[in-house]
Amino acid sequence: MAHRLLVRRIWTVSVRDVRCPRAPSSALYSTSLCSSASPQPLLSPRRSLTRALPVTSRRQVSFNVQDQEDFTERVINSELPVVIDFHAQWCGPCKILGPRLEKAIGKQKGRVTMAKVDIDEHTDLAIEYGVSAVPTVIAMRGGDVIDQFVGIKDEDQLDSFVKKLIGQ
């Protein structure tokens, strides 16, 4: 991918620098980038090969908990409901559940956030909330545990879990 972008950039720059000679048309110029009628190259700066890449604005619906203080500030004291995903890097079901959970939270358009807690890095938080298996998901509102589940769920179950948290 990077190689293609580099080649495009070089091609665009080199084509932009081409200036056609103002000479009478001949066989020499008829196969070049210049036409005999116009002294401009076929690929002018207005008609370059590069194109704008589509940019989508995507709000971050989740964050990684850094330490106990960060957890207290961003989860316990949060004004929004928070879904806490206790996971581990080595956990296969966690890797499946994480994106599904983010998708379900993303559908709520900012009415709920998601905190990711790696149990290997934050064992104290896992012990404090009684996490004995991963993935464990806990829903909190105003610092109080509202609901929780252990294991993997499908998208419909996750949607209803999140909707129950925000009171729909």
Secondary structure, DSSP 8 states (H G I E B T S, - for coil): -HHHHHHHHHHHHHHHT---------HHHHTSSB-SS-SSBSS-GGG-S------------EEE--SHHHHIIIIIT-SS-EEEEEE-TT-HHHHHHHHHHHHHHHTTTTSSEEEEEETTT-HHHHHHTT--SSSEEEEEETTEEEEEEES---HHHHHHHHHHHHT-
